[in-house]
Amino acid sequence: MPEFLQLCPAGEALARLLNSLPARPARVERVQVTQALGRVSAARLVSPEALPAFDRSTVDGYALRARDSYGASETLPCYLALVGEAPMGRAPQFALGPGQAALIHTGGMLPEGADAVVMLEYTQSARPGELEVLRAVAPGENVLLCGEDVEPGQEILAAGARLRPAEIGGLLALGVTALDVLARPRAAILSSGDELVAPTARAGAGQVRDINSYTLAALVEEHGGLAQHYGIIPDQADALDAALRRALDECDLAVITAGSSASTRDLTAAAIARMGQPGVLVHGVNVKPGKPTILGVCAGKPVIGLPGNPVSALVIARLFLVPLLRRLGGLADAPPAARLRARLSASVPSQAGRDDYVPVRLLDTDAGLSAEPIFYKSNLIFTLARAAGLAHIPADATGLAAGDWVEVELI
């Protein structure tokens, strides 16, 4: 079997891939805000109005002029005249003058003249029409002021921002019910190998069910893309060429699993080279698992060739496919993956000059968070199913000892 001529560090390999992508005009879709969770905004949005739209109470209590309560305490209360109740859902039809207060409920609109609310529990009824206040309040206390959250014309959503539940609620609070978002990148998923059968089939001798198509499709969907399956491709150059050409015609990127090792039956690199310039950018990355990874760009569209082993395929997809989906999906500021630090519960060997990613369980111990390595073989999918994250053993280390700190990327 021929050896890889040169292994590329993971960071350099990703940079080569992203830097080789041409600028493309964005595809824009208009969607309802209620259907926009996880989508990416196509344009900057500014607020059409103030939020809140009026001064409102944050508690149940009494609206008043703060200065009328100054000096009030349980031993020396102040007394105010009750002049009414602020109705819910309507503007009060009265104003407060000096020495006056009005009953108000959470979310109610402050009557004119009021600038604070004293909580119900710091008051009591002295006599009919009179309120006893047992605690002083400051101007603005227990009140949301008009425009305190958002002023008219203020930016509420940047271009290239992913919409989370908070953004959904905020837009609807302002009456924004539809917006322009970027089209989700379409990822073609191709599995190659004569040994593969569909998950619904009974696997015969020497056969295995194709799971990579579905784990990768799930990863694509999780990170904002649309996955399109292109079936199981036999180990034939013509068949792979035809499937890959169709995938690149119809989608924004293609992912091929298996067929990436340096052997006579592995056809992925040759197929990528035939699909257009610049072709193969990287064949082999200095990472474990996943050394025989292929990264390429064919006539402006990226192609990733992944190892066939399920663990290797998913680890490498997280390193290269996820950043690619973010770039193609238009995310202006891609947040880093969720990471934390933990102490290894057992020593982990590694080869200097190579980044290793080791599945780990996370255990909460008396000494703090512990990362328990799961020693595995790269074709065992439940290795990752049992893991909470991937511990990164950096290239400048020759392994880490039990008790050493390690960075864990949650999966």
Summary of the structure (lengths in Angstrom):
residues: 411
radius of gyration: 30.6
end to end distance: 34.0
largest distance: 96.9
contacts: 1328
relative contact order: 0.13
helix: 21%
strand: 34%
